[in-house]
């Protein structure tokens, strides 16, 4: 069974990276080795459900060979994240923000308008401080199924942001890749990192 899961993960990652390689390349800006990526969010960024070194930011750091700061706080609401982001950007001075937040708002049925406002203010704050943003969509959780939450796609269109909108829904629909109803496991975070890497590599060059 473990061998089968390993093969499935390898095939999934290979397909993601193959699509990246086959995409016609524009003239992309270079992401320097001394520049940082800030992975900001809640337990999905922290890596709940796996070892700390197995989170998606840690996997991404190993494949991109750039520093990816895991700034995930389990249980945090987007209103709290909005306040914390200001300190994080000041402290880490990233070039790129990977924004994956709002899962706890969704789980607690907080009004979508509040979630949208807080995410939007995070985007505005990052841009005002010269930080690029990539959105990672969090699905809507229900008793019966998962579905993409429209807030993330709407914000991506409004602010012309790259987005990975469906990888979490894909992972959480498959019991092989999740530790519980709302969190990936070690294998799931590997797949999540590969999907995010594809979006990042469509925006920057990473040659040594």
KABEL-V209734 format. One line per field, one symbol per residue. psi: psi as a letter, one per 30 degrees, with the letter a starting at -180 (. if undefined). A space follows every 10 residues. Layout:
psi: ???
//
This chain:
psi: eeeeeeeeee eeeeeeeeee efkkkljkkk jlffllkjjk abfeeegkfl leggleeeee eeefhlkjkj hkjkfkleee eeeeeeeeee efhlekkjji lfeeeeeghk keeeeeeeee eeeeeeefgg klkkkjkklk klfelklkkf eeeeeeeegh kkkjfgeeee effjffgkfa egklaeeeee eeeeeeeeee ffflkgk.
//
